[in-house]
């Protein structure tokens, strides 16, 4: 299962990088128009700057960066538009989530979305920021709004990372969140110790870089650090979001839905001076700890075997 999801992520990255020859049941291209006719079945449909029209069935996901997505048929999982115009016709049936980031989402009457709907439109922010041209728009605003824009960009990037992580590894995220609930302090101390050791290794690699031998080590440490931080942070997004939704007595949310709520909560907390920084630092410690103790949410830890209840992916 993990290999399959990793393959899906690799296909997405390859599509964004320039497209791949279509495999059986796949449509990943930069063609101007990708059309799935009525009665036709595809596994995934992905494009960069193209136009997607779905009248038939897509078993998995429809993803577009730029361009447009028009769905009049059925999509088994997610519809994702990044800087795209997404239109759901009255006959559209989406069994997963619909995500529109930096574009326009239109849901016509009769369209059905069984999962979560996430719509982030940064058009108004961009219009105000660049009103009257780049120089006049950027340099006429105060420092605080500019910092707010940077914060929004950071939230946007984290949402993308959270989306792909939650979509590919939902069971691992749920399993890791169980570890935090069950063994908070061991997770915390593991994370603190690992950050100290990691910082020492980075310092050593930086010193070795003076002799060139440390450059590949430093790069490897950087990549490992980013991967650990992203996975650990998404686990915390999910844990916080699930806790908030549970406190509000809402219906059981999907992993992506809970992670999105947690992302908003963490982002708002990050605006608080001093306390926001300390809160983020503690999250980093817990994230590192849970990743290392659970081997990225696997059922068996590094040092002992655990018998967690089997993680169930919430229904959309």
Number of C-alpha atoms within 10 A of each C-alpha: 8 11 9 10 15 13 13 16 16 12 18 21 12 14 23 19 11 12 19 16 10 11 9 8 13 18 23 25 22 20 14 13 16 19 16 21 15 13 9 13 18 20 17 23 27 27 29 23 20 19 22 24 19 26 22 19 22 24 17 18 21 27 23 29 22 18 20 24 27 19 26 23 23 21 28 18 21 24 27 22 27 22 21 24 21 26 19 25 20 15 16 24 20 25 20 21 23 23 20 22 22 18 21 19 22 13 15 13 11 12 18 17 20 14 19 20 15 16 15 15 15 17 13 8 12 13 12 12 21 15 14 12 10 11 11 12 15 17 12 13 12 9 11 9 12 14 11 12 16 12 16 15 13 12 16 16 12 17 19 13 16 24 19 16 21 25 18 20 19 21 21 23 28 21 22 28 25 19 22 22 11 12 11 16 13 16 23 21 15 20 24 19 14 16 17 11 12 15 13 12 15 19 13 14 21 18 15 15 15 10 9 12 13 17 16 12 18 20 14 13 17 13 12 11 14 11 14 19 19 19 25 26 28 27 33 25 28 28 23 22 25 24 15 16 17 14 9 9 9 10 8 14 20 22 29 27 25 24 27 25 21 25 23 16 15 21 18 12 15 17 13 12 9 10 12 16 14 13 14 17 12 14 20 21 22 26 28 27 28 32 27 18 22 24 16 22 25 16 19 15 17 10 8 8 10 12 7 12 9 10 15 10 15 15 11 17
